């Protein structure tokens, strides 16, 4: 039985860009190691999993789908909380938070300039309590945080106040069921109180909270029980570590790993090599490709892909290893958001199909065809 390195380059898929001579960042990148794996491996396309109520694939939904847990989705908040070791108890409601910039009631920047130093802001908000409900806020990566509500009669069945767009007013949080009215009301009150406090201490920079992905904790069966493999996760982003932890993977802490292009790839791949000595399934998540896409930085995305490629040189020599490289979803740089586009997938270590380079176009010729995201892992394990 071969070991498996399951590599997700977040937001990998893209569309043709005129400034790149009509190529995608992946297609235009110089990737000799990826191309070697393609020449000696197989290619295909993945249709990212999305829930029926989603317009486009989400990071949480696609990963839950990829690991085969779509019927056990908890909402994004609990995974984010788990990823930063934030305690969750029965009845708690957790939400993903963005620090944002708002002026005259209009969102100017959903990420507040990708602010990183948020600890003083969080400290100022920790004293808020509304109608017996306590609010615990903890920093995640960069402009991100996690909010946990703790009290009686709480429900995760509430909408987001984040429309995903700038230049518009934040949405009102609305209850999706009668039992969630109380939670929706106190969340709207909390957001307004937080805005007043942040405005007083931080002016017009990070002065607003955008909330989404409400969920409650429930235990679910483990990856080992489901697939019979001991699994480890190496990631920088709290969401991905949290998903891995929730499904029973061991999360390996790499302190220099971030959820951006400043992540220390050397340390991450050293951790991969060590993990492969102990585990027979290693999930490696790299977020920077998606960050570049959301900011429209296609040249940076291209260069980052080239940098990632260099670290596979040693791994491709291992005969005991099946290497999988794909994305969770496509994030076209010119769109700056997730799309329904298919994502290329490369599998190296068992057979080849005559394809020659790692790109969206070449993947259409691959022998794997089009695989639904929620079926990919079964396909890999069968290989």
C-alpha positions in Angstrom: 0.0 0.0 0.0 1.5 3.3 -1.1 1.5 6.4 1.1 -0.5 9.3 -0.2 0.4 13.0 -0.3 -2.9 14.9 -0.9 -1.9 18.4 -1.9 -4.5 21.2 -2.2 -3.3 24.5 -3.8 -6.2 26.6 -2.8 -8.0 28.4 -5.6 -5.6 26.8 -8.1 -7.9 26.9 -11.2 -8.0 30.1 -13.2 -9.0 31.5 -16.6 -7.1 32.8 -19.6 -5.5 36.2 -18.9 -4.5 38.5 -21.8 -1.4 39.8 -20.0 -0.2 36.3 -19.8 -0.5 35.7 -23.5 -3.9 34.2 -23.1 -2.7 31.6 -20.6 -3.7 30.9 -17.0 -1.2 31.5 -14.2 -0.8 27.7 -13.9 -0.3 27.3 -17.6 2.2 30.1 -17.9 4.2 29.1 -14.8 7.5 27.2 -15.3 6.8 23.9 -13.4 9.3 21.3 -14.4 8.5 19.0 -11.5 4.7 19.2 -11.9 5.3 18.6 -15.6 7.5 15.6 -14.9 4.8 14.1 -12.7 2.2 14.7 -15.4 4.4 13.0 -18.1 4.7 10.1 -15.7 1.3 10.2 -14.2 -2.3 11.0 -15.1 -4.5 14.1 -15.3 -8.1 15.0 -15.1 -10.5 17.6 -13.9 -12.4 18.0 -10.6 -15.9 19.4 -10.3 -15.8 21.2 -6.9 -18.4 20.1 -4.5 -20.9 22.8 -3.4 -24.0 22.6 -1.3 -27.3 23.3 -3.0 -27.8 26.7 -1.3 -24.4 27.9 -2.5 -24.0 30.0 -5.6 -20.3 29.2 -5.9 -18.1 26.6 -4.1 -16.9 27.7 -0.7 -13.6 26.8 0.9 -15.3 24.9 3.7 -17.8 23.1 1.5 -15.2 22.0 -1.1 -12.9 20.5 1.6 -15.8 18.8 3.4 -16.7 17.3 0.0 -13.2 16.3 -0.9 -12.9 14.3 2.4 -16.3 12.7 1.9 -18.1 14.3 4.9 -20.7 16.4 3.0 -23.5 14.8 5.0 -21.9 15.8 8.3 -21.2 19.5 7.7 -21.2 21.6 10.8 -21.0 25.1 9.4 -17.8 27.0 8.9 -17.5 28.5 12.4 -16.8 25.3 14.3 -14.0 24.3 11.9 -12.4 27.7 12.3 -12.6 27.5 16.1 -11.1 24.0 16.1 -8.3 25.2 13.8 -7.1 27.8 16.4 -7.7 25.5 19.4 -10.7 27.5 20.6 -12.8 25.6 23.1 -16.3 24.6 22.0 -19.0 23.3 24.3 -22.4 21.8 23.6 -24.8 24.7 22.7 -22.1 27.1 21.6 -22.5 28.8 18.3 -19.3 29.7 16.4 -18.9 32.1 13.4 -16.1 33.1 11.1 -15.2 36.8 11.4 -13.5 39.3 9.0 -12.3 42.6 10.4 -13.5 45.0 7.7 -13.5 48.8 7.0 -16.8 50.6 6.8 -17.5 54.3 6.2 -20.9 56.1 6.2 -22.6 52.7 6.3 -20.7 51.3 3.2 -18.1 48.5 3.2 -14.9 49.9 1.8 -12.7 46.9 2.4 -13.9 43.4 3.5 -10.4 42.6 4.8 -9.4 45.9 6.4 -6.2 46.1 4.3 -5.5 42.4 5.3 -4.7 43.7 8.8 -2.7 41.3 10.9 -2.3 43.0 14.3 -5.8 42.5 15.6 -5.0 41.5 19.3 -5.7 45.0 20.7 -9.0 45.2 18.9 -10.1 41.8 20.1 -9.1 42.7 23.7 -11.4 45.7 23.5 -14.4 43.6 22.4 -14.1 40.8 25.0 -16.2 42.6 27.6 -19.4 42.6 25.6 -22.3 40.6 27.0 -25.8 40.8 25.8 -28.9 39.3 27.5 -26.9 36.7 29.3 -24.9 35.6 26.2 -21.1 35.9 26.4 -19.0 36.5 23.3 -15.6 35.0 23.0 -13.4 36.4 20.1 -10.1 35.0 19.1 -7.6 35.9 16.4 -7.0 33.6 13.5 -4.9 34.3 10.4 -4.4 37.9 9.4 -7.7 39.8 9.3 -9.6 36.7 10.3 -11.0 35.8 13.7 -13.5 33.4 15.3 -16.5 34.5 17.4 -18.1 32.0 19.8 -21.5 32.7 21.5 -22.1 31.0 24.8 -25.4 31.0 26.5 -29.0 29.6 26.5 -31.3 29.1 23.5 -28.7 29.8 20.8 -29.2 28.6 17.3 -26.8 28.5 14.3 -29.7 29.0 11.8 -28.8 32.6 11.0 -27.7 34.4 7.9 -24.4 36.3 7.3 -24.1 40.1 7.4 -21.4 39.8 4.6 -22.7 40.0 1.1 -19.2 39.3 -0.2 -19.1 42.7 -2.0 -17.6 46.1 -1.3 -19.3 49.3 -2.0 -22.5 48.1 -0.4 -24.0 48.3 3.1 -23.6 45.2 5.3 -26.5 42.9 5.4 -28.8 42.5 8.4 -28.4 39.1 10.1 -31.7 37.3 9.8 -33.1 34.2 11.5 -33.7 31.2 9.2 -36.1 29.6 11.7 -38.3 30.9 14.6 -36.0 29.4 17.2 -33.1 31.5 15.8 -34.8 34.9 16.3 -33.0 35.4 19.6 -29.6 34.6 18.2 -30.1 36.9 15.1 -31.2 39.8 17.3 -28.3 39.6 19.7 -25.8 39.2 16.8 -27.1 42.4 15.2 -26.7 44.2 18.5 -23.2 42.7 19.0 -22.1 43.9 15.6 -23.3 47.4 16.3 -21.7 47.6 19.7 -18.4 46.2 18.3 -18.5 48.9 15.5 -18.9 51.7 18.0 -15.9 50.4 20.1 -13.7 49.8 17.1 -14.5 53.2 15.7 -13.4 54.8 18.9 -10.0 53.0 19.0 -9.2 52.4 15.4 -10.8 55.1 13.4 -11.6 54.1 9.8 -9.3 51.1 9.4 -10.6 47.9 11.0 -13.8 49.2 12.4 -16.4 46.5 11.6 -17.0 42.8 11.9 -18.4 40.7 9.0 -19.8 37.4 10.3 -20.6 34.2 8.5 -20.6 30.4 8.7 -22.6 29.9 11.9 -22.5 26.4 13.3 -22.6 24.2 16.3 -20.2 21.4 17.4 -21.1 17.7 16.9 -18.7 14.8 17.1 -18.3 12.8 13.8 -16.6 9.6 12.9 -12.9 9.8 12.1 -10.9 9.6 8.9 -9.2 6.4 10.2 -12.6 4.8 10.7 -13.8 5.9 7.3 -10.8 5.1 5.2 -8.5 2.9 7.3 -5.6 5.3 7.1 -3.6 7.2 9.7 -3.8 10.8 8.5 -2.0 14.1 9.3 -2.6 17.7 8.2 0.0 20.4 7.4 -1.6 23.8 6.8 -1.4 27.5 7.7 -5.1 28.4 7.7 -7.2 27.8 10.7 -10.2 26.5 8.7 -8.2 23.7 7.1 -6.5 22.7 10.3 -10.0 22.8 12.0 -11.6 20.6 9.3 -8.7 18.1 9.6 -9.0 18.1 13.4 -12.7 17.6 13.4 -12.4 14.5 11.2 -9.7 13.0 13.4 -6.5 13.9 11.5 -3.4 14.8 13.6 -2.6 18.4 12.9 1.2 19.1 12.7 2.1 22.6 13.8 4.4 24.5 11.6 4.9 27.8 13.3 6.2 29.6 10.2 3.2 28.4 8.1 0.8 31.2 7.2 -2.3 31.4 5.1 -0.6 33.7 2.5 2.4 33.7 0.1 4.7 34.6 3.0 4.4 31.1 4.3 7.6 29.2 4.8 7.4 26.5 2.1 10.7 25.0 3.2 9.4 24.3 6.7 6.1 23.0 5.4 7.7 20.5 3.0 10.2 19.4 5.7 7.2 18.7 7.9 5.6 16.7 5.0 8.8 14.5 4.7 8.8 13.8 8.4 5.1 13.1 8.5 5.3 10.6 5.7 7.6 8.5 7.9 4.8 8.1 10.4 1.5 8.5 8.5 0.2 6.9 5.4 -2.0 9.9 4.4 -0.7 13.5 4.5 -3.0 16.4 3.7 -0.9 19.4 2.6 -2.8 22.7 2.2 -1.3 25.8 0.7 -3.4 29.0 0.7 -1.3 31.6 -1.1 -2.6 30.8 -4.6 -6.1 31.7 -3.5 -5.0 34.9 -1.7 -3.3 36.1 -4.9 -6.5 35.3 -6.9 -8.8 37.2 -4.6 -6.5 40.2 -4.9 -6.2 39.9 -8.7 -2.4 39.4 -8.5 -2.0 36.9 -11.4 1.8 37.4 -11.7 2.2 36.7 -8.0 0.0 33.6 -8.4 2.2 32.4 -11.2 5.4 33.0 -9.3 4.1 31.3 -6.2 3.1 28.2 -8.2 6.6 28.1 -9.6 8.0 28.3 -6.1 5.8 25.5 -4.8 6.9 23.3 -7.8 10.5 23.4 -6.7 9.7 21.6 -3.4 8.4 18.5 -5.2 11.8 17.6 -6.7 12.8 15.3 -3.8 9.3 13.9 -3.3 9.0 12.6 -6.9 11.9 10.2 -6.3 10.0 8.2 -3.6 8.6 5.0 -5.0 6.4 4.4 -2.0 4.4 7.5 -2.5 1.3 8.5 -4.5 1.3 12.3 -5.1 -2.0 14.1 -5.7 -2.0 17.8 -6.6 -5.2 19.7 -7.2 -7.3 22.7 -5.9 -10.4 22.9 -3.8 -12.0 25.3 -6.3 -11.1 27.8 -9.0 -10.5 31.4 -8.2 -10.0 33.3 -11.4 -7.7 36.4 -10.8 -9.8 38.6 -13.0 -13.0 37.6 -11.2 -11.4 37.9 -7.8 -13.8 35.3 -6.3 -14.6 31.6 -6.5 -16.1 30.2 -9.7 -17.8 27.1 -11.0 -14.8 26.3 -13.2 -13.4 22.8 -13.1 -10.0 22.3 -11.4 -7.1 20.3 -12.8 -5.9 17.2 -10.8 -2.6 15.4 -11.1 -2.0 11.9 -9.8 1.6 10.6 -9.9 2.8 7.2 -8.8 0.7 4.7 -10.6 0.4 4.7 -14.4 0.5 7.4 -17.1 -1.8 8.7 -19.8 0.3 10.6 -22.3 -0.4 14.1 -21.0 2.6 16.4 -20.8 2.0 19.5 -18.7 0.1 20.6 -15.6 -2.6 23.1 -16.8 -6.3 23.5 -17.2 -6.2 22.9 -20.9 -4.0 19.7 -20.8 -6.2 18.3 -18.0 -9.1 18.1 -20.4 -7.1 15.4 -22.3 -6.4 13.3 -19.2 -7.6 9.8 -18.7 -9.2 10.6 -15.4 -11.9 12.6 -17.1 -14.2 14.8 -14.9 -14.4 13.6 -11.3 -16.9 15.0 -8.8 -15.1 16.5 -5.8 -16.8 14.3 -3.3 -15.7 11.2 -5.3 -12.0 12.1 -5.7 -10.7 10.5 -2.6 -12.4 7.2 -3.4 -10.8 7.4 -6.8 -7.4 8.0 -5.4 -7.7 5.2 -2.8 -8.9 2.8 -5.6 -5.8 3.7 -7.6 
